[in-house]
Amino acid sequence: MKQTPSPVKRLWELAGAHRRAYALSIILAILGVACGMVPYFAIAYIMLCLIDGVTALNTYALWCGVILLGFTLKLLFSTLSTTVSHTATFQTLKEVRIKIADKLSRVPMGYIIDQSSGRFKDVIVDRVESMEPILAHLVPEMTSNLFVPLCIIVYLFILDWRMALASLVTLPIGFLCYMGMSRGYSERFSGLMKRVQKMNATIIEYVGGIEVIKAFNQSANSYQKYSDAVNDDARYAVDWMKDTQLFMSMSNTIWPSVWLAVLPIGAILYQHGTLSAPVFLTIMILSLGIVGPILGAIKFTDNISQLGTIVEEVGNLLDAPEMVRPDHDADIHDLAIHFQDVSFSYDLKAPKPILDHINLTIQPGTMTALVGPSGSGKSTITKLITGFWEATSGVITLGGVDLKKIPLSQLSSYVSYVSQDNYLFDESIRENIRMGRLSATDQEVEDVARKCGCHDFIMGLEHGYDTIVGGAGGHLSGGERQRIAIARAMLKDAPIIIFDEATAYLDPENESLVQEAISKLVQGKTLIMVAHRLYTVTGADQLVVVNQGRIEATGTHRELLQKCPLYKEMWQAHIGSRDEGGATA
Ligand SMILES: Nc1ncnc2c1ncn2[C@@H]1O[C@H](COP(=O)(O)OP(=O)(O)OP(=O)(O)O)[C@@H](O)[C@H]1O
């Protein structure tokens, strides 16, 4: 079994080419914190001069200059460190997002469909974004905030080990309180993330389904789901807060109070004559300087847990099982498609497969129509040919090559797929059509649009081909969107074209126009159609009757009327439902 890498290892992998930049930012941050410590030493020295009765103004001026220089260099180094770590972080996050998007193109469609779109948006946009402050600050600041105070602690031990211990007394006590506060942090944080994801998913569902919600007057009901998710999230956060508040206040109070131990212990030692005034003073001042950075470093431990949870989520996406395909194009000699004893289940645990031991041959350059009752598995057959899914058992071949041995990009260049709900991107109509073939000229885009019956309605729009069609093509009618999707598929000019109820949205007049255009455009190509309106496919070379995941019969329209009772029944129901003067056998 493949082992999941730890979050640290994963982070190391994700940082990739930017590890050197992070190393540089750590060095710069250490220099920054070290320079930030200089004023403490300078103040200690000035105090000693005052005690010693030094009167030369130059000495004080010099040490004030040192203080100023310390602050200036601290500012300079920490700015540089932050700049370097932010640049590396933004690059890393960009690469993580590209990796995830790239991954989505290699996982089976099922993996994407089975998750809510809110989850992908949540991980790719929000979770990755929330890595930014942590990654950019945690790496340099945590390291430097630990390193420099450690050096000072060593120095304190050299000065006086008893006082050094006294200056550290509040650290473990504060740390115990902090541990109480952080108990179960990872589980709590991932619980919070789950609630945030649920909020995302419910709001996306609410907005996406707003038309249906309004049409069926379900606002209160659907809003309830969202408000429940919001309330649950708030309740969870408040409960978490209540459980940790006392520990948080205690640790925040105890940690900085270093003088609680330093002053009385120092005074006693001084009285006993075992501690000199200059050392006492120096330790008093330096002890103030070590707690701040250490506190800063300790507070990053929350971020480490958060980062761990986020990196794990990103890792789960990156580790999703892929459709394993070869890197090199396969040798495909002809375009015959064969299904050999193919079975398929969307859910492997389902008791019954969706397709059950199917055998089918689709000859190149012919028209095949898949017909049959709703839910019988027609679309599923086409989705296996496009490579959206893989057969659970049996083999599907194209030109004699198993589809599993054809890279998805090569398969995609052979197959154009148009379904009932083709997505249009929030771009111009021209670019939406051009997506079929990016190298197509404007003229070619317009030619294909003309042939698919889109040109006239496009020219009727205010900005013609430059009209932005809105997310998912929302500003066009169903039929208009469909014709654009058909034009896009036609422009691709693939040798195999699949229409999955592609003309379902068109009114009869436009349907015959588009059908006519399609029949011209697909000449010489393999056409596979899923059709409910049987009269549109009576001329097919082969009709395949699919029933409950099995192939009931194949043949021409006339042959099936003779030999397949189910087809005959469907046909009679079909012509019965059509207007007078409609299709006849
Ligand atoms: N992504 C999916 N996950 C799980 N089950 C699915 C999925 N897509 C389809 N199904 C199920 O598979 C079965 C076959 O669906 P399919 O869409 O292939 O049938 P169809 O014959 O094309 O139906 P229709 O004519 O109504 O479009 C149905 O029971 C459907 O509920």
Ligand as a Chemical Component Dictionary entry (heavy atoms), coordinates in Angstrom:
data_LIG
# 
_chem_comp.id                   LIG 
_chem_comp.type                 NON-POLYMER 
_chem_comp.pdbx_formal_charge   0 
_chem_comp.three_letter_code    LIG 
# 
loop_
_chem_comp_atom.comp_id 
_chem_comp_atom.atom_id 
_chem_comp_atom.alt_atom_id 
_chem_comp_atom.type_symbol 
_chem_comp_atom.charge 
_chem_comp_atom.model_Cartn_x 
_chem_comp_atom.model_Cartn_y 
_chem_comp_atom.model_Cartn_z 
_chem_comp_atom.pdbx_ordinal 
LIG N1  N1  N 0 -22.292 9.903  -12.136 1  
LIG C1  C1  C 0 -23.119 8.911  -11.795 2  
LIG N2  N2  N 0 -22.975 8.324  -10.606 3  
LIG C2  C2  C 0 -23.806 7.324  -10.233 4  
LIG N3  N3  N 0 -24.793 6.832  -10.985 5  
LIG C3  C3  C 0 -24.982 7.384  -12.192 6  
LIG C4  C4  C 0 -24.162 8.456  -12.659 7  
LIG N4  N4  N 0 -24.584 8.803  -13.891 8  
LIG C5  C5  C 0 -25.622 7.978  -14.186 9  
LIG N5  N5  N 0 -25.855 7.126  -13.172 10 
LIG C6  C6  C 0 -26.867 6.070  -13.125 11 
LIG O1  O1  O 0 -26.575 5.143  -14.150 12 
LIG C7  C7  C 0 -27.763 4.678  -14.759 13 
LIG C8  C8  C 0 -27.653 4.875  -16.257 14 
LIG O2  O2  O 0 -27.600 6.252  -16.516 15 
LIG P1  P1  P 0 -27.435 6.815  -17.982 16 
LIG O3  O3  O 0 -27.379 8.300  -17.878 17 
LIG O4  O4  O 0 -26.339 6.125  -18.652 18 
LIG O5  O5  O 0 -28.812 6.342  -18.627 19 
LIG P2  P2  P 0 -29.484 6.847  -19.954 20 
LIG O6  O6  O 0 -29.991 5.634  -20.603 21 
LIG O7  O7  O 0 -28.585 7.708  -20.745 22 
LIG O8  O8  O 0 -30.666 7.688  -19.331 23 
LIG P3  P3  P 0 -31.436 8.949  -19.964 24 
LIG O9  O9  O 0 -32.031 8.465  -21.255 25 
LIG O10 O10 O 0 -32.494 9.241  -18.944 26 
LIG O11 O11 O 0 -30.453 10.034 -20.125 27 
LIG C9  C9  C 0 -28.898 5.436  -14.119 28 
LIG O12 O12 O 0 -29.486 4.592  -13.147 29 
LIG C10 C10 C 0 -28.236 6.627  -13.470 30 
LIG O13 O13 O 0 -28.920 6.971  -12.296 31 
# 
loop_
_chem_comp_bond.comp_id 
_chem_comp_bond.atom_id_1 
_chem_comp_bond.atom_id_2 
_chem_comp_bond.value_order 
_chem_comp_bond.pdbx_ordinal 
LIG N1  C1  SING 1  
LIG C1  N2  SING 2  
LIG C1  C4  DOUB 3  
LIG N2  C2  DOUB 4  
LIG C2  N3  SING 5  
LIG N3  C3  DOUB 6  
LIG C3  C4  SING 7  
LIG C3  N5  SING 8  
LIG C4  N4  SING 9  
LIG N4  C5  DOUB 10 
LIG C5  N5  SING 11 
LIG N5  C6  SING 12 
LIG C6  O1  SING 13 
LIG C6  C10 SING 14 
LIG O1  C7  SING 15 
LIG C7  C8  SING 16 
LIG C7  C9  SING 17 
LIG C8  O2  SING 18 
LIG O2  P1  SING 19 
LIG P1  O3  DOUB 20 
LIG P1  O4  SING 21 
LIG P1  O5  SING 22 
LIG O5  P2  SING 23 
LIG P2  O6  DOUB 24 
LIG P2  O7  SING 25 
LIG P2  O8  SING 26 
LIG O8  P3  SING 27 
LIG P3  O9  DOUB 28 
LIG P3  O10 SING 29 
LIG P3  O11 SING 30 
LIG C9  O12 SING 31 
LIG C9  C10 SING 32 
LIG C10 O13 SING 33 
# 
